[in-house]
Amino acid sequence: MSWLAILYIFLAPSVEASPPQRIVSLNLCTDQLLIELADRERIAGVSYWAVDPRMAAYAAEAKGLRTVRGSAEEVIGLEPDLVLAGTFSTRETVSILTRLGYQVVDFTPANSIEDIATNLRTLGAAISEEEKAEEIIARMEARLATPPEAPNDESPLFATYDANGWSTGSGTLTSDIAARAGYRTLGDELGFFGSRRVNLETLLTVQPDVIDLGDARADAPALASEALKHPALGNLLTQAREVKIPGYLTACGTPKTVEAVELLIEAAP
């Protein structure tokens, strides 16, 4: 290398990378954080789930945005300067894009309100919207500023019970929501982590004070939801309070997830 080239390297003014202007999201959860943080004209594409009101808290805001199903060909055709992905979805596409030199930022699913704040900060830094991210986090924290008493052995028991007996335990976004609302969960009571199937007899034995039966009862008839029509469960509902937390508030951790905490606080016995 000549001395002139070396001199140019040291004396040339540094040029900061400009914020990304064509952002593509491949994951329902990153879709929603992106819609919160970025101006609409900077969003080149979101996943096709983003416009499904059953799953997406920002379905109305996503209307009119370009949707993608996650293939590498689709994404490349949008000429993105930043791609957002989840750590458990579209991994083949992410691998191809990374090998081709595209900038990809992976996000881990939020299992707590704190994780939502972490993901907002990560995305804020990636798209040069740090201040806006902090403003959103501050609004979330303000809504949670006066929490109920921390759950203990005497706290009301909250249970989710969906098709095929699936329920959420400790270490999940739902369990963090419940704890912030002052509840114990089935995970606390039965000692399980994540999600698992709980038979109806066990549910009747632990006698939850508040229960969320999900969306299965409203769906078309299916064997998976037959237990939700059992007379014994109907009897339990005469003693317990039923609360309906929309699935889109817990499918992904977003700023709107705070609404789920507020719903549970209102439902407290």
C-alpha positions, 0 to 999 in steps of 0.5 A: 500500500502506498504512503498516499493511500495510508495517509488517506485512511487516516485523514479521510473524514469518517462517515456514519452509516445512515439509519436503515430505510428499507426494513423487512421483518420476518417474525410476528413479534418483530413486526409489531415492535417495528410498527411501534418504532419506525415510520411507516415509509421505512417498513419495506415488509412485514410477515403475513401474520402481522395483519391477522387480528387474532394473533397481532395486536397491531393488525390495524396498523399493519394494514396496507404494508407489504407482507411476506411469507419469509422466503429468501427470494421474497426478501431479496426482491424487497432490497432491504438494508435491515432484516429482523427475525426471530431466533426460532423462525425462518432460520433457512432464510436467515442463513441465506441472507447472512451468507449473502451479506444482508444485515440481520438482527435476531430477536429472542421471544419475550418471556417477561415485561423486562424482555419486551423492554430489552427487545425495544432497546435492541430494535431502537439501537438497530434503527436509530430510534433509541429515544423513541424506544425509551419513551415507549418503555417509560409509558409501559412502566408508568402503567405498571407503577402501582402493582398489587402485592407480590404473589404469595401462598395466599394469592389468588390462583390464575390458570390458562386452559386451552384446547387439548388442556394446554396451560402455561407455567413458570418462565413464560410471558403469561406467568410474568403477566400474572405475577405482576397482577398479583397472582400465583399460576398453575406453574407455581402450584404444580411446579412446571416450567413453560407450557404443558398439558394439564388434565381436567381432573388436575385443574378441578383439584387445584381450583383456580380463582380466575381462569382464561379458557382461550379461544378454542370454545369460539372455534369450530367444533373439534375434539381438541376443545371437547374438554372445555364443554365438560359439565365439571368445567362448567361447574368450576366456572360458577365458582371461579371468575373467567377472564378473556385475555385476547391471544394477541396480547400474549402471542408476542411481547409488545407494549400492548401486553401491559393491557393483559396485566390490567385485565387481570388486575380488574378480574382479581377476586 
